[in-house]
């Protein structure tokens, strides 16, 4: 097997194939994000991975909850940085056939081709297809088969964790993230995902520790927003407010203003809270928590 870190041609072929397979079930918010994905693919074909990552980042700014793109970005970052040498060019005939079916637009052919294989790559890509179709239990079963067939293929632990997170089984997500992070100690996405899982388990101290680690590795807006939310959940309203206030200089979303307003309300700054919550409602008017808090504070002020 060839180490991708030392073989850029093989690396380029693999990444292009990965893009082709993972894009099979992507649903885009608009034509612009679809164009961004095509541009990212073209940059990968050229071997310009940093530009490809920049266009995946553009998609995530529009679709911050698109986990397929987030997963792809994470995997591509690891390959580019040489962190994860388990990503190698598939020697699986089943995968090669499925990529050809993908090029022809034959979705059933992709699945049939992958089902014809009994190697860890075929299982891995079947897991990806089921994950993208939100059939997370089936996805888990194939990722488990993949890692059982090749125990060193630890990327599967991250994929299994994502599936369990989507199923709401946060403890299992933590278990598999622990296994993954034993080997991949510089993966910001994994730390951030574990932070989210811990937060859902009301283990806010561990959640805060993990998101701070993620921020140290990748100072992203999404991670800093999560830090603010965790601090809010810990009732540390002043530092949460300060973190969220800084974020408004870079991004203006309903969620940022929501948590900023909630912090301001808890600190008794009702005028500022009304202003922040109003901005949140303008951006997204169907959040019952925001609307209820806004009306509560409005009534209090008008008395």
C-alpha positions in Angstrom: 0.0 0.0 0.0 1.2 3.5 -0.8 1.4 6.2 1.8 -0.6 9.1 0.5 1.7 11.6 2.2 4.4 10.6 -0.2 2.4 10.0 -3.4 0.4 13.1 -4.5 -1.0 11.4 -7.6 -2.5 8.6 -5.6 -3.8 11.0 -3.0 -5.5 13.1 -5.7 -7.2 10.1 -7.3 -8.4 9.0 -3.9 -9.8 12.4 -2.9 -11.5 12.8 -6.2 -13.1 9.4 -5.8 -14.2 10.3 -2.3 -15.8 13.5 -3.5 -17.7 11.7 -6.2 -19.0 9.1 -3.8 -19.8 11.4 -0.9 -21.6 13.9 -3.1 -24.2 11.3 -4.2 -26.8 12.3 -1.7 -25.9 15.9 -1.0 -28.8 18.3 -0.9 -27.8 21.9 -1.3 -29.5 25.0 0.0 -29.2 26.8 -3.4 -27.3 26.7 -6.7 -24.5 28.7 -5.3 -23.5 26.0 -2.8 -23.7 23.4 -5.5 -21.4 25.5 -7.6 -19.0 25.7 -4.6 -18.9 22.0 -4.3 -18.1 21.6 -8.0 -15.3 24.2 -7.7 -13.9 22.3 -4.7 -14.0 19.0 -6.7 -12.1 20.7 -9.6 -9.5 22.0 -7.2 -9.0 18.5 -5.8 -8.5 17.2 -9.3 -5.8 19.8 -9.8 -4.3 18.9 -6.5 -5.0 22.3 -5.0 -6.4 21.1 -1.7 -6.2 24.3 0.2 -8.4 26.1 -2.3 -10.8 23.1 -2.2 -11.0 23.5 1.6 -11.8 27.2 1.2 -14.8 26.4 -1.0 -16.0 23.7 1.5 -15.8 26.5 4.1 -18.0 28.7 1.9 -20.6 26.0 1.8 -20.5 25.6 5.6 -21.0 29.4 6.1 -24.3 29.0 4.1 -25.1 25.5 5.5 -23.4 25.3 8.9 -25.3 22.0 9.8 -24.3 20.2 6.6 -22.4 17.3 8.3 -21.5 15.6 5.1 -19.5 18.6 4.0 -18.1 19.0 7.5 -17.0 15.4 7.5 -15.5 15.8 4.0 -13.6 18.9 5.1 -12.3 17.1 8.2 -11.1 14.1 6.2 -9.5 16.4 3.5 -7.7 18.4 6.2 -6.2 15.3 7.7 -5.0 14.1 4.3 -3.5 17.5 3.5 -1.8 17.8 6.8 -0.6 14.1 6.8 -2.3 13.4 10.0 -4.3 10.4 8.9 -2.3 7.9 6.9 -5.1 5.4 6.9 -6.7 7.2 4.0 -5.3 5.3 1.0 -6.3 4.7 -2.6 -9.0 2.0 -2.5 -7.9 -1.2 -4.2 -11.5 -2.4 -4.0 -13.0 -3.3 -7.3 -16.5 -2.8 -5.8 -15.6 0.8 -4.9 -14.1 1.4 -8.4 -17.3 0.1 -10.0 -19.5 2.2 -7.7 -17.6 5.4 -8.7 -18.2 4.5 -12.4 -21.9 4.1 -11.6 -21.8 7.4 -9.9 -20.4 9.1 -13.0 -23.2 7.5 -15.0 -25.8 8.8 -12.5 -26.8 5.2 -11.7 -27.6 5.4 -7.9 -28.8 1.9 -7.6 -25.8 0.7 -9.6 -23.6 2.4 -6.9 -25.3 0.5 -4.1 -25.3 -2.8 -6.0 -21.6 -2.4 -6.8 -20.7 -1.8 -3.2 -22.8 -4.7 -2.0 -20.9 -7.0 -4.3 -17.7 -6.3 -2.3 -16.7 -7.8 1.0 -13.7 -5.6 1.8 -13.4 -2.7 4.3 -13.5 0.0 1.6 -16.8 -1.3 0.2 -18.3 -1.5 3.7 -17.0 2.0 4.4 -18.6 3.6 1.4 -21.8 1.7 2.0 -21.8 3.2 5.4 -21.3 6.7 3.9 -24.2 6.2 1.5 -26.5 5.1 4.3 -25.4 7.9 6.6 -26.1 10.5 3.9 -29.6 9.0 3.5 -30.0 9.3 7.3 -30.3 5.6 7.8 -27.9 5.8 10.7 -28.5 2.3 12.1 -27.6 0.7 8.8 -24.6 3.1 8.4 -23.3 2.0 11.8 -23.5 -1.7 10.9 -21.4 -1.1 7.8 -18.8 1.1 9.5 -18.5 -1.6 12.2 -17.9 -4.2 9.4 -15.3 -1.9 7.9 -13.3 -1.4 11.1 -13.7 -5.1 12.0 -12.2 -6.0 8.6 -9.3 -3.5 9.1 -8.9 -2.5 12.8 -6.4 0.2 12.0 -9.0 2.1 9.9 -9.9 4.3 12.8 -11.8 6.9 10.7 -14.7 4.5 11.1 -14.9 5.3 14.8 -15.5 8.9 14.0 -18.2 8.0 11.4 -19.9 5.7 14.0 -19.8 8.5 16.5 -21.5 10.9 14.1 -24.3 8.4 13.4 -24.9 7.8 17.1 -24.9 11.6 17.7 -27.6 11.9 15.0 -29.6 9.1 16.6 -29.5 11.0 19.9 -27.4 8.3 21.6 -24.8 10.7 23.0 -23.1 8.3 25.4 -22.3 5.9 22.5 -21.1 8.9 20.5 -18.7 9.8 23.3 -17.5 6.1 23.6 -16.5 6.0 19.9 -15.0 9.5 19.9 -12.8 8.5 22.8 -11.6 5.5 20.7 -11.0 7.8 17.7 -9.2 10.5 19.6 -6.7 8.0 21.1 -5.1 8.0 17.6 -6.2 11.4 16.2 -5.3 13.8 18.9 -5.3 16.9 16.7 -8.8 16.5 15.2 -10.7 19.7 16.0 -14.0 18.3 14.6 -13.9 15.3 16.8 -13.3 17.4 19.9 -16.2 19.7 18.9 -18.5 16.8 18.3 -17.6 15.3 21.7 -18.2 18.7 23.3 -21.7 18.7 21.7 -22.3 15.2 23.0 -21.2 16.0 26.5 -23.4 19.2 26.4 -26.4 17.0 25.5 -25.5 14.8 28.5 -25.4 17.8 30.7 -21.7 17.3 31.3 -20.8 20.9 30.7 -17.4 20.8 32.3 -16.2 18.2 29.9 -18.0 19.9 27.1 -16.2 23.2 27.8 -12.8 21.5 28.0 -13.3 19.8 24.6 -14.6 22.9 22.8 -11.6 24.9 24.1 -9.3 22.2 22.7 -11.2 22.4 19.4 -10.8 26.2 19.3 -7.1 25.9 20.0 -6.8 23.7 17.0 -9.2 25.6 14.7 -10.4 29.0 15.7 -13.8 28.7 13.9 -16.9 30.8 14.4 -19.0 27.6 14.9 -16.7 26.4 17.8 -16.7 29.8 19.5 -20.5 30.0 19.3 -20.7 26.5 20.9 -18.4 27.8 23.6 -20.8 30.6 24.3 -23.8 28.3 24.5 -22.0 25.9 26.9 -21.0 28.9 29.1 -24.7 29.9 29.0 -25.8 26.4 30.1 -23.3 26.6 32.9 -24.9 29.9 34.0 -21.7 31.7 33.4 -23.6 34.5 31.8 -21.0 37.3 31.8 -18.2 35.4 30.0 -20.8 33.9 27.7 -22.1 37.4 26.8 -18.6 38.7 26.2 -17.8 35.7 23.8 -21.1 36.1 21.9 -20.8 39.9 21.7 -17.4 39.5 19.9 -19.0 37.0 17.5 -21.5 39.6 16.3 -18.6 41.5 14.7 -18.0 38.5 12.5 -21.3 36.9 11.9 -25.0 37.9 12.4 -27.2 34.8 12.8 -30.4 34.1 14.7 -28.6 31.7 17.1 -25.8 34.2 18.0 -28.3 36.9 18.8 -30.6 34.4 20.6 -27.9 33.3 23.1 -26.6 36.9 23.4 -30.1 38.1 24.3 -30.6 35.3 26.8 -27.4 36.1 28.5 -28.2 39.8 28.6 -31.6 39.0 30.1 -30.1 36.8 32.8 -27.7 39.7 33.7 -30.7 42.1 33.9 -29.8 44.2 30.9 -33.3 44.1 29.5 -32.9 46.9 26.9 -30.0 45.1 25.3 -31.7 41.8 25.6 -34.8 43.1 23.7 -32.6 44.4 21.0 -30.7 41.2 20.6 -33.8 39.0 20.7 -35.5 41.2 18.2 -32.6 40.7 15.8 -32.8 37.0 16.3 -36.6 37.0 15.5 -36.0 39.1 12.4 -33.5 36.4 11.2 -35.7 33.5 12.3 -39.2 34.0 13.7 -40.1 30.5 14.6 -38.0 30.0 17.8 -40.5 29.5 20.6 -37.8 30.1 23.3 -36.8 33.4 21.8 -40.4 34.6 21.2 -41.4 33.7 24.8 -38.4 35.4 26.3 -38.9 38.5 24.2 -42.6 38.8 25.2 -41.7 38.2 28.9 -39.1 41.0 28.9 -41.3 43.3 26.9 -44.1 42.9 29.4 -41.7 43.5 32.3 -40.4 46.7 30.7 -43.9 48.0 29.9 -45.2 47.6 33.5 
